[in-house]
Amino acid sequence: LRHTFASVRAVDIRDVMSGHHEGHDADLKTDDIGMVATAADVCAFLRALNTGTLLTPEERKIYSSI
């Protein structure tokens, strides 16, 4: 994952897509409340999670049980 960051502060804010939701007036992209990643990185992560290549055998047992 080359375009996944712990904070929106680690990237150029102009490169982040805007977002809004009902009851929240501010642009969500300026809220530093979580990680930010490109769609390509999210897809790569989910693919590895679904194929089992992301986790160890023990981790897969835990993941499949929840």
PDB file of N, CA, C and O in Angstrom:
ATOM      1  N   LEU A   1       0.851  -1.168   0.000  1.00  0.00           N
ATOM      2  CA  LEU A   1       0.000   0.000   0.000  1.00  0.00           C
ATOM      3  C   LEU A   1       0.894   1.227   0.000  1.00  0.00           C
ATOM      4  O   LEU A   1       1.628   1.485   0.954  1.00  0.00           O
ATOM      5  N   ARG A   2       0.817   1.962  -1.069  1.00  0.00           N
ATOM      6  CA  ARG A   2       1.704   3.117  -1.236  1.00  0.00           C
ATOM      7  C   ARG A   2       0.993   4.451  -1.054  1.00  0.00           C
ATOM      8  O   ARG A   2       1.638   5.494  -0.947  1.00  0.00           O
ATOM      9  N   HIS A   3      -0.323   4.419  -1.021  1.00  0.00           N
ATOM     10  CA  HIS A   3      -1.085   5.663  -0.912  1.00  0.00           C
ATOM     11  C   HIS A   3      -2.115   5.554   0.212  1.00  0.00           C
ATOM     12  O   HIS A   3      -3.286   5.889   0.037  1.00  0.00           O
ATOM     13  N   THR A   4      -1.654   5.080   1.361  1.00  0.00           N
ATOM     14  CA  THR A   4      -2.470   4.962   2.566  1.00  0.00           C
ATOM     15  C   THR A   4      -1.736   5.700   3.672  1.00  0.00           C
ATOM     16  O   THR A   4      -0.544   5.489   3.893  1.00  0.00           O
ATOM     17  N   PHE A   5      -2.459   6.563   4.361  1.00  0.00           N
ATOM     18  CA  PHE A   5      -1.831   7.445   5.340  1.00  0.00           C
ATOM     19  C   PHE A   5      -2.624   7.442   6.644  1.00  0.00           C
ATOM     20  O   PHE A   5      -3.846   7.290   6.637  1.00  0.00           O
ATOM     21  N   ALA A   6      -1.929   7.609   7.748  1.00  0.00           N
ATOM     22  CA  ALA A   6      -2.555   7.608   9.070  1.00  0.00           C
ATOM     23  C   ALA A   6      -3.412   8.838   9.305  1.00  0.00           C
ATOM     24  O   ALA A   6      -4.297   8.824  10.160  1.00  0.00           O
ATOM     25  N   SER A   7      -3.161   9.893   8.563  1.00  0.00           N
ATOM     26  CA  SER A   7      -3.877  11.146   8.780  1.00  0.00           C
ATOM     27  C   SER A   7      -3.979  11.923   7.478  1.00  0.00           C
ATOM     28  O   SER A   7      -3.105  11.830   6.616  1.00  0.00           O
ATOM     29  N   VAL A   8      -5.044  12.682   7.346  1.00  0.00           N
ATOM     30  CA  VAL A   8      -5.201  13.555   6.186  1.00  0.00           C
ATOM     31  C   VAL A   8      -4.128  14.641   6.185  1.00  0.00           C
ATOM     32  O   VAL A   8      -3.848  15.240   5.146  1.00  0.00           O
ATOM     33  N   ARG A   9      -3.541  14.888   7.324  1.00  0.00           N
ATOM     34  CA  ARG A   9      -2.466  15.885   7.419  1.00  0.00           C
ATOM     35  C   ARG A   9      -1.195  15.446   6.693  1.00  0.00           C
ATOM     36  O   ARG A   9      -0.309  16.263   6.445  1.00  0.00           O
ATOM     37  N   ALA A  10      -1.103  14.167   6.354  1.00  0.00           N
ATOM     38  CA  ALA A  10       0.092  13.639   5.688  1.00  0.00           C
ATOM     39  C   ALA A  10       0.030  13.775   4.169  1.00  0.00           C
ATOM     40  O   ALA A  10       0.975  13.401   3.474  1.00  0.00           O
ATOM     41  N   VAL A  11      -1.074  14.308   3.653  1.00  0.00           N
ATOM     42  CA  VAL A  11      -1.242  14.434   2.204  1.00  0.00           C
ATOM     43  C   VAL A  11      -1.611  15.865   1.835  1.00  0.00           C
ATOM     44  O   VAL A  11      -1.977  16.670   2.691  1.00  0.00           O
ATOM     45  N   ASP A  12      -1.509  16.162   0.565  1.00  0.00           N
ATOM     46  CA  ASP A  12      -1.950  17.461   0.060  1.00  0.00           C
ATOM     47  C   ASP A  12      -3.479  17.454   0.063  1.00  0.00           C
ATOM     48  O   ASP A  12      -4.094  16.673  -0.662  1.00  0.00           O
ATOM     49  N   ILE A  13      -4.087  18.307   0.862  1.00  0.00           N
ATOM     50  CA  ILE A  13      -5.540  18.325   1.026  1.00  0.00           C
ATOM     51  C   ILE A  13      -6.265  18.521  -0.305  1.00  0.00           C
ATOM     52  O   ILE A  13      -7.418  18.113  -0.444  1.00  0.00           O
ATOM     53  N   ARG A  14      -5.613  19.132  -1.273  1.00  0.00           N
ATOM     54  CA  ARG A  14      -6.232  19.325  -2.592  1.00  0.00           C
ATOM     55  C   ARG A  14      -6.402  18.007  -3.339  1.00  0.00           C
ATOM     56  O   ARG A  14      -7.182  17.924  -4.288  1.00  0.00           O
ATOM     57  N   ASP A  15      -5.671  16.971  -2.910  1.00  0.00           N
ATOM     58  CA  ASP A  15      -5.773  15.658  -3.546  1.00  0.00           C
ATOM     59  C   ASP A  15      -6.838  14.768  -2.908  1.00  0.00           C
ATOM     60  O   ASP A  15      -7.063  13.646  -3.360  1.00  0.00           O
ATOM     61  N   VAL A  16      -7.491  15.266  -1.861  1.00  0.00           N
ATOM     62  CA  VAL A  16      -8.487  14.477  -1.134  1.00  0.00           C
ATOM     63  C   VAL A  16      -9.888  14.881  -1.591  1.00  0.00           C
ATOM     64  O   VAL A  16     -10.200  16.068  -1.696  1.00  0.00           O
ATOM     65  N   MET A  17     -10.724  13.884  -1.861  1.00  0.00           N
ATOM     66  CA  MET A  17     -12.094  14.149  -2.306  1.00  0.00           C
ATOM     67  C   MET A  17     -12.917  14.737  -1.166  1.00  0.00           C
ATOM     68  O   MET A  17     -12.787  14.320  -0.015  1.00  0.00           O
ATOM     69  N   SER A  18     -13.758  15.699  -1.493  1.00  0.00           N
ATOM     70  CA  SER A  18     -14.652  16.288  -0.499  1.00  0.00           C
ATOM     71  C   SER A  18     -15.758  15.311  -0.139  1.00  0.00           C
ATOM     72  O   SER A  18     -16.084  14.402  -0.902  1.00  0.00           O
ATOM     73  N   GLY A  19     -16.324  15.519   1.034  1.00  0.00           N
ATOM     74  CA  GLY A  19     -17.445  14.689   1.454  1.00  0.00           C
ATOM     75  C   GLY A  19     -18.300  15.417   2.474  1.00  0.00           C
ATOM     76  O   GLY A  19     -17.800  16.204   3.278  1.00  0.00           O
ATOM     77  N   HIS A  20     -19.568  15.150   2.431  1.00  0.00           N
ATOM     78  CA  HIS A  20     -20.515  15.783   3.354  1.00  0.00           C
ATOM     79  C   HIS A  20     -21.520  14.738   3.806  1.00  0.00           C
ATOM     80  O   HIS A  20     -21.772  13.757   3.107  1.00  0.00           O
ATOM     81  N   HIS A  21     -22.093  14.961   4.993  1.00  0.00           N
ATOM     82  CA  HIS A  21     -23.215  14.127   5.375  1.00  0.00           C
ATOM     83  C   HIS A  21     -24.189  14.940   6.202  1.00  0.00           C
ATOM     84  O   HIS A  21     -23.819  15.911   6.863  1.00  0.00           O
ATOM     85  N   GLU A  22     -25.426  14.526   6.151  1.00  0.00           N
ATOM     86  CA  GLU A  22     -26.518  15.268   6.771  1.00  0.00           C
ATOM     87  C   GLU A  22     -26.234  15.522   8.250  1.00  0.00           C
ATOM     88  O   GLU A  22     -25.867  14.612   8.992  1.00  0.00           O
ATOM     89  N   GLY A  23     -26.408  16.756   8.653  1.00  0.00           N
ATOM     90  CA  GLY A  23     -26.194  17.128  10.046  1.00  0.00           C
ATOM     91  C   GLY A  23     -24.772  17.547  10.358  1.00  0.00           C
ATOM     92  O   GLY A  23     -24.470  17.910  11.495  1.00  0.00           O
ATOM     93  N   HIS A  24     -23.901  17.505   9.373  1.00  0.00           N
ATOM     94  CA  HIS A  24     -22.498  17.887   9.559  1.00  0.00           C
ATOM     95  C   HIS A  24     -22.180  18.920   8.488  1.00  0.00           C
ATOM     96  O   HIS A  24     -22.040  18.586   7.311  1.00  0.00           O
ATOM     97  N   ASP A  25     -22.067  20.172   8.904  1.00  0.00           N
ATOM     98  CA  ASP A  25     -21.920  21.259   7.936  1.00  0.00           C
ATOM     99  C   ASP A  25     -20.551  21.332   7.268  1.00  0.00           C
ATOM    100  O   ASP A  25     -20.447  21.743   6.112  1.00  0.00           O
ATOM    101  N   ALA A  26     -19.518  20.944   7.973  1.00  0.00           N
ATOM    102  CA  ALA A  26     -18.156  21.080   7.437  1.00  0.00           C
ATOM    103  C   ALA A  26     -17.846  19.994   6.403  1.00  0.00           C
ATOM    104  O   ALA A  26     -18.475  18.935   6.391  1.00  0.00           O
ATOM    105  N   ASP A  27     -16.885  20.269   5.554  1.00  0.00           N
ATOM    106  CA  ASP A  27     -16.384  19.290   4.593  1.00  0.00           C
ATOM    107  C   ASP A  27     -15.639  18.212   5.376  1.00  0.00           C
ATOM    108  O   ASP A  27     -14.709  18.521   6.120  1.00  0.00           O
ATOM    109  N   LEU A  28     -16.034  16.969   5.217  1.00  0.00           N
ATOM    110  CA  LEU A  28     -15.441  15.875   5.986  1.00  0.00           C
ATOM    111  C   LEU A  28     -13.957  15.675   5.711  1.00  0.00           C
ATOM    112  O   LEU A  28     -13.243  15.127   6.550  1.00  0.00           O
ATOM    113  N   LYS A  29     -13.486  16.109   4.555  1.00  0.00           N
ATOM    114  CA  LYS A  29     -12.071  15.883   4.242  1.00  0.00           C
ATOM    115  C   LYS A  29     -11.149  16.664   5.171  1.00  0.00           C
ATOM    116  O   LYS A  29      -9.967  16.336   5.278  1.00  0.00           O
ATOM    117  N   THR A  30     -11.659  17.680   5.837  1.00  0.00           N
ATOM    118  CA  THR A  30     -10.819  18.457   6.750  1.00  0.00           C
ATOM    119  C   THR A  30     -10.868  17.926   8.177  1.00  0.00           C
ATOM    120  O   THR A  30     -10.119  18.399   9.032  1.00  0.00           O
ATOM    121  N   ASP A  31     -11.734  16.953   8.454  1.00  0.00           N
ATOM    122  CA  ASP A  31     -11.793  16.335   9.783  1.00  0.00           C
ATOM    123  C   ASP A  31     -10.673  15.307   9.893  1.00  0.00           C
ATOM    124  O   ASP A  31     -10.648  14.333   9.141  1.00  0.00           O
ATOM    125  N   ASP A  32      -9.770  15.513  10.803  1.00  0.00           N
ATOM    126  CA  ASP A  32      -8.648  14.582  10.978  1.00  0.00           C
ATOM    127  C   ASP A  32      -9.059  13.494  11.966  1.00  0.00           C
ATOM    128  O   ASP A  32      -8.604  13.478  13.110  1.00  0.00           O
ATOM    129  N   ILE A  33      -9.926  12.583  11.510  1.00  0.00           N
ATOM    130  CA  ILE A  33     -10.473  11.583  12.424  1.00  0.00           C
ATOM    131  C   ILE A  33     -10.169  10.145  12.004  1.00  0.00           C
ATOM    132  O   ILE A  33     -10.702   9.210  12.601  1.00  0.00           O
ATOM    133  N   GLY A  34      -9.340   9.954  11.011  1.00  0.00           N
ATOM    134  CA  GLY A  34      -9.047   8.592  10.593  1.00  0.00           C
ATOM    135  C   GLY A  34      -8.056   8.547   9.459  1.00  0.00           C
ATOM    136  O   GLY A  34      -7.477   9.559   9.062  1.00  0.00           O
ATOM    137  N   MET A  35      -7.878   7.353   8.952  1.00  0.00           N
ATOM    138  CA  MET A  35      -6.930   7.141   7.865  1.00  0.00           C
ATOM    139  C   MET A  35      -7.513   7.607   6.542  1.00  0.00           C
ATOM    140  O   MET A  35      -8.726   7.766   6.401  1.00  0.00           O
ATOM    141  N   VAL A  36      -6.631   7.822   5.577  1.00  0.00           N
ATOM    142  CA  VAL A  36      -7.044   8.187   4.224  1.00  0.00           C
ATOM    143  C   VAL A  36      -6.234   7.327   3.255  1.00  0.00           C
ATOM    144  O   VAL A  36      -5.036   7.111   3.442  1.00  0.00           O
ATOM    145  N   ALA A  37      -6.923   6.836   2.205  1.00  0.00           N
ATOM    146  CA  ALA A  37      -6.264   5.967   1.226  1.00  0.00           C
ATOM    147  C   ALA A  37      -6.918   6.145  -0.133  1.00  0.00           C
ATOM    148  O   ALA A  37      -8.066   6.577  -0.239  1.00  0.00           O
ATOM    149  N   THR A  38      -6.170   5.807  -1.161  1.00  0.00           N
ATOM    150  CA  THR A  38      -6.751   5.816  -2.503  1.00  0.00           C
ATOM    151  C   THR A  38      -7.675   4.610  -2.645  1.00  0.00           C
ATOM    152  O   THR A  38      -7.566   3.637  -1.899  1.00  0.00           O
ATOM    153  N   ALA A  39      -8.579   4.690  -3.607  1.00  0.00           N
ATOM    154  CA  ALA A  39      -9.466   3.561  -3.887  1.00  0.00           C
ATOM    155  C   ALA A  39      -8.649   2.332  -4.283  1.00  0.00           C
ATOM    156  O   ALA A  39      -9.006   1.209  -3.925  1.00  0.00           O
ATOM    157  N   ALA A  40      -7.566   2.536  -5.012  1.00  0.00           N
ATOM    158  CA  ALA A  40      -6.717   1.412  -5.433  1.00  0.00           C
ATOM    159  C   ALA A  40      -6.108   0.704  -4.229  1.00  0.00           C
ATOM    160  O   ALA A  40      -6.053  -0.525  -4.203  1.00  0.00           O
ATOM    161  N   ASP A  41      -5.652   1.454  -3.236  1.00  0.00           N
ATOM    162  CA  ASP A  41      -5.086   0.836  -2.034  1.00  0.00           C
ATOM    163  C   ASP A  41      -6.159   0.102  -1.233  1.00  0.00           C
ATOM    164  O   ASP A  41      -5.905  -0.984  -0.711  1.00  0.00           O
ATOM    165  N   VAL A  42      -7.347   0.681  -1.130  1.00  0.00           N
ATOM    166  CA  VAL A  42      -8.437   0.014  -0.419  1.00  0.00           C
ATOM    167  C   VAL A  42      -8.776  -1.301  -1.115  1.00  0.00           C
ATOM    168  O   VAL A  42      -8.976  -2.317  -0.449  1.00  0.00           O
ATOM    169  N   CYS A  43      -8.843  -1.294  -2.444  1.00  0.00           N
ATOM    170  CA  CYS A  43      -9.129  -2.519  -3.203  1.00  0.00           C
ATOM    171  C   CYS A  43      -8.047  -3.572  -2.997  1.00  0.00           C
ATOM    172  O   CYS A  43      -8.356  -4.750  -2.818  1.00  0.00           O
ATOM    173  N   ALA A  44      -6.786  -3.160  -3.021  1.00  0.00           N
ATOM    174  CA  ALA A  44      -5.680  -4.104  -2.810  1.00  0.00           C
ATOM    175  C   ALA A  44      -5.759  -4.724  -1.417  1.00  0.00           C
ATOM    176  O   ALA A  44      -5.535  -5.924  -1.253  1.00  0.00           O
ATOM    177  N   PHE A  45      -6.075  -3.909  -0.422  1.00  0.00           N
ATOM    178  CA  PHE A  45      -6.202  -4.404   0.948  1.00  0.00           C
ATOM    179  C   PHE A  45      -7.353  -5.401   1.056  1.00  0.00           C
ATOM    180  O   PHE A  45      -7.187  -6.485   1.616  1.00  0.00           O
ATOM    181  N   LEU A  46      -8.515  -5.040   0.524  1.00  0.00           N
ATOM    182  CA  LEU A  46      -9.674  -5.934   0.598  1.00  0.00           C
ATOM    183  C   LEU A  46      -9.449  -7.229  -0.169  1.00  0.00           C
ATOM    184  O   LEU A  46      -9.867  -8.297   0.279  1.00  0.00           O
ATOM    185  N   ARG A  47      -8.796  -7.144  -1.315  1.00  0.00           N
ATOM    186  CA  ARG A  47      -8.491  -8.353  -2.087  1.00  0.00           C
ATOM    187  C   ARG A  47      -7.598  -9.285  -1.263  1.00  0.00           C
ATOM    188  O   ARG A  47      -7.860 -10.485  -1.187  1.00  0.00           O
ATOM    189  N   ALA A  48      -6.556  -8.743  -0.654  1.00  0.00           N
ATOM    190  CA  ALA A  48      -5.651  -9.561   0.157  1.00  0.00           C
ATOM    191  C   ALA A  48      -6.372 -10.132   1.374  1.00  0.00           C
ATOM    192  O   ALA A  48      -6.114 -11.267   1.774  1.00  0.00           O
ATOM    193  N   LEU A  49      -7.264  -9.359   1.955  1.00  0.00           N
ATOM    194  CA  LEU A  49      -8.039  -9.841   3.095  1.00  0.00           C
ATOM    195  C   LEU A  49      -8.962 -10.981   2.671  1.00  0.00           C
ATOM    196  O   LEU A  49      -9.063 -11.990   3.369  1.00  0.00           O
ATOM    197  N   ASN A  50      -9.626 -10.826   1.543  1.00  0.00           N
ATOM    198  CA  ASN A  50     -10.567 -11.846   1.069  1.00  0.00           C
ATOM    199  C   ASN A  50      -9.885 -13.108   0.562  1.00  0.00           C
ATOM    200  O   ASN A  50     -10.434 -14.200   0.707  1.00  0.00           O
ATOM    201  N   THR A  51      -8.711 -12.985  -0.025  1.00  0.00           N
ATOM    202  CA  THR A  51      -8.007 -14.172  -0.527  1.00  0.00           C
ATOM    203  C   THR A  51      -7.198 -14.869   0.554  1.00  0.00           C
ATOM    204  O   THR A  51      -6.724 -15.988   0.355  1.00  0.00           O
ATOM    205  N   GLY A  52      -7.038 -14.212   1.695  1.00  0.00           N
ATOM    206  CA  GLY A  52      -6.307 -14.809   2.800  1.00  0.00           C
ATOM    207  C   GLY A  52      -4.816 -14.556   2.768  1.00  0.00           C
ATOM    208  O   GLY A  52      -4.090 -15.083   3.611  1.00  0.00           O
ATOM    209  N   THR A  53      -4.342 -13.773   1.831  1.00  0.00           N
ATOM    210  CA  THR A  53      -2.905 -13.526   1.743  1.00  0.00           C
ATOM    211  C   THR A  53      -2.430 -12.433   2.687  1.00  0.00           C
ATOM    212  O   THR A  53      -1.226 -12.226   2.837  1.00  0.00           O
ATOM    213  N   LEU A  54      -3.354 -11.735   3.321  1.00  0.00           N
ATOM    214  CA  LEU A  54      -2.990 -10.656   4.233  1.00  0.00           C
ATOM    215  C   LEU A  54      -2.654 -11.178   5.624  1.00  0.00           C
ATOM    216  O   LEU A  54      -1.806 -10.614   6.316  1.00  0.00           O
ATOM    217  N   LEU A  55      -3.316 -12.250   6.029  1.00  0.00           N
ATOM    218  CA  LEU A  55      -3.242 -12.724   7.406  1.00  0.00           C
ATOM    219  C   LEU A  55      -2.478 -14.038   7.534  1.00  0.00           C
ATOM    220  O   LEU A  55      -2.366 -14.814   6.585  1.00  0.00           O
ATOM    221  N   THR A  56      -1.964 -14.257   8.724  1.00  0.00           N
ATOM    222  CA  THR A  56      -1.356 -15.549   9.045  1.00  0.00           C
ATOM    223  C   THR A  56      -2.479 -16.572   9.230  1.00  0.00           C
ATOM    224  O   THR A  56      -3.638 -16.181   9.375  1.00  0.00           O
ATOM    225  N   PRO A  57      -2.167 -17.872   9.228  1.00  0.00           N
ATOM    226  CA  PRO A  57      -3.220 -18.875   9.448  1.00  0.00           C
ATOM    227  C   PRO A  57      -3.996 -18.648  10.755  1.00  0.00           C
ATOM    228  O   PRO A  57      -5.216 -18.813  10.787  1.00  0.00           O
ATOM    229  N   GLU A  58      -3.306 -18.279  11.808  1.00  0.00           N
ATOM    230  CA  GLU A  58      -3.979 -18.024  13.091  1.00  0.00           C
ATOM    231  C   GLU A  58      -4.885 -16.796  13.003  1.00  0.00           C
ATOM    232  O   GLU A  58      -5.998 -16.804  13.529  1.00  0.00           O
ATOM    233  N   GLU A  59      -4.415 -15.757  12.349  1.00  0.00           N
ATOM    234  CA  GLU A  59      -5.233 -14.550  12.171  1.00  0.00           C
ATOM    235  C   GLU A  59      -6.458 -14.848  11.313  1.00  0.00           C
ATOM    236  O   GLU A  59      -7.532 -14.298  11.555  1.00  0.00           O
ATOM    237  N   ARG A  60      -6.305 -15.718  10.307  1.00  0.00           N
ATOM    238  CA  ARG A  60      -7.440 -16.086   9.453  1.00  0.00           C
ATOM    239  C   ARG A  60      -8.532 -16.785  10.248  1.00  0.00           C
ATOM    240  O   ARG A  60      -9.718 -16.564  10.005  1.00  0.00           O
ATOM    241  N   LYS A  61      -8.137 -17.629  11.199  1.00  0.00           N
ATOM    242  CA  LYS A  61      -9.121 -18.304  12.053  1.00  0.00           C
ATOM    243  C   LYS A  61      -9.939 -17.282  12.834  1.00  0.00           C
ATOM    244  O   LYS A  61     -11.163 -17.383  12.917  1.00  0.00           O
ATOM    245  N   ILE A  62      -9.257 -16.308  13.398  1.00  0.00           N
ATOM    246  CA  ILE A  62      -9.944 -15.266  14.168  1.00  0.00           C
ATOM    247  C   ILE A  62     -10.858 -14.463  13.255  1.00  0.00           C
ATOM    248  O   ILE A  62     -12.023 -14.241  13.584  1.00  0.00           O
ATOM    249  N   TYR A  63     -10.341 -14.025  12.110  1.00  0.00           N
ATOM    250  CA  TYR A  63     -11.117 -13.204  11.177  1.00  0.00           C
ATOM    251  C   TYR A  63     -12.362 -13.938  10.692  1.00  0.00           C
ATOM    252  O   TYR A  63     -13.439 -13.347  10.615  1.00  0.00           O
ATOM    253  N   SER A  64     -12.223 -15.210  10.367  1.00  0.00           N
ATOM    254  CA  SER A  64     -13.369 -15.955   9.835  1.00  0.00           C
ATOM    255  C   SER A  64     -14.417 -16.246  10.907  1.00  0.00           C
ATOM    256  O   SER A  64     -15.555 -16.581  10.581  1.00  0.00           O
ATOM    257  N   SER A  65     -14.045 -16.121  12.177  1.00  0.00           N
ATOM    258  CA  SER A  65     -15.002 -16.399  13.248  1.00  0.00           C
ATOM    259  C   SER A  65     -15.826 -15.179  13.654  1.00  0.00           C
ATOM    260  O   SER A  65     -16.774 -15.294  14.431  1.00  0.00           O
ATOM    261  N   ILE A  66     -15.461 -14.013  13.127  1.00  0.00           N
ATOM    262  CA  ILE A  66     -16.210 -12.804  13.530  1.00  0.00           C
ATOM    263  C   ILE A  66     -17.065 -12.256  12.417  1.00  0.00           C
ATOM    264  O   ILE A  66     -17.748 -11.248  12.603  1.00  0.00           O
TER     265      ILE A  66
END
